[in-house]
Amino acid sequence: MLTTFVGTWWAWVILGFALGVLEVLAPGYIFLGFAIGAVLTGVLVGIGLAPGGLAALILTFAVLSVLAWLILRRAIGVREGQVKIWDRDINDQR
């Protein structure tokens, strides 16, 4: 039952959109790579290019997520030499 559910394209797309919503709620590019990986896995399953079996689908999702994260990191990530400087604490009451 679980293998059939995981092998459907729309389950991966829904997972991707749910992870995208989590990214909006917890910004910082934490879930965005996973969201892109899930949607791309859903697309591959939908057009019939994804390998069969639960383990192969999870591996496909993991590889696509890491690739998406690396691309995002290069495109919009922390630049070399960039340092975040905190000038005030959100817990300070002024």
Wavefront OBJ file of the C-alpha trace (Angstrom):
o trace
v 0.000 0.000 0.000
v 2.724 2.476 0.977
v 4.804 1.581 -2.080
v 1.832 2.240 -4.351
v 1.144 5.560 -2.654
v 4.787 6.655 -2.832
v 4.909 5.639 -6.496
v 2.158 8.053 -7.515
v 3.296 11.332 -8.995
v 0.775 13.515 -7.204
v 1.954 12.335 -3.768
v 5.426 13.681 -4.523
v 4.057 16.960 -5.863
v 1.860 17.432 -2.772
v 4.892 16.694 -0.569
v 6.865 19.292 -2.515
v 4.195 21.951 -2.077
v 3.865 21.107 1.638
v 7.616 21.542 2.031
v 7.327 24.822 0.122
v 4.745 26.020 2.644
v 7.101 25.024 5.448
v 9.799 27.098 3.750
v 7.518 30.128 3.810
v 6.789 29.568 7.498
v 10.445 28.930 8.411
v 12.490 30.958 5.911
v 16.171 30.376 5.475
v 16.239 28.012 2.507
v 15.956 25.001 4.825
v 13.102 23.166 3.083
v 13.342 24.664 -0.404
v 15.837 22.098 -1.726
v 13.672 19.265 -0.424
v 10.573 20.860 -1.965
v 12.234 21.139 -5.362
v 13.526 17.564 -5.072
v 10.043 16.251 -4.250
v 8.384 18.101 -7.133
v 11.059 16.936 -9.581
v 10.635 13.363 -8.326
v 6.893 13.708 -8.916
v 7.530 14.944 -12.436
v 9.855 12.017 -13.155
v 7.295 9.550 -11.784
v 4.550 11.252 -13.793
v 6.341 11.000 -17.115
v 7.573 7.484 -16.364
v 11.309 8.134 -16.043
v 11.649 7.384 -12.327
v 12.964 3.989 -11.262
v 10.548 1.582 -9.628
v 10.585 0.600 -5.994
v 10.478 2.557 -2.784
v 14.237 2.578 -2.196
v 14.962 3.839 -5.710
v 12.370 6.611 -5.386
v 13.789 7.747 -2.061
v 17.287 7.711 -3.553
v 16.033 9.752 -6.528
v 14.408 12.220 -4.139
v 17.605 12.491 -2.088
v 19.854 13.045 -5.105
v 17.520 15.636 -6.637
v 17.182 17.416 -3.280
v 20.942 17.639 -2.809
v 21.404 18.909 -6.371
v 18.676 21.518 -5.851
v 20.240 22.581 -2.563
v 23.677 22.940 -4.151
v 22.264 25.014 -7.014
v 20.319 27.203 -4.594
v 23.375 27.587 -2.388
v 25.406 28.760 -5.352
v 22.696 31.081 -6.669
v 21.404 32.709 -3.489
v 23.467 31.316 -0.635
v 26.036 32.943 1.575
v 28.753 34.554 -0.446
v 32.409 33.972 0.336
v 33.521 36.345 3.037
v 29.967 37.370 3.915
v 29.323 37.504 7.637
v 26.024 38.120 9.386
v 26.422 40.864 11.981
v 23.763 41.104 14.656
v 23.371 44.658 15.901
v 20.503 44.039 18.325
v 18.914 41.193 20.187
v 15.222 40.535 19.613
v 14.874 39.827 23.321
v 16.056 43.303 24.331
v 13.178 45.585 25.268
v 13.937 49.125 24.177
l 1 2 3 4 5 6 7 8 9 10 11 12 13 14 15 16 17 18 19 20 21 22 23 24 25 26 27 28 29 30 31 32 33 34 35 36 37 38 39 40 41 42 43 44 45 46 47 48 49 50 51 52 53 54 55 56 57 58 59 60 61 62 63 64 65 66 67 68 69 70 71 72 73 74 75 76 77 78 79 80 81 82 83 84 85 86 87 88 89 90 91 92 93 94
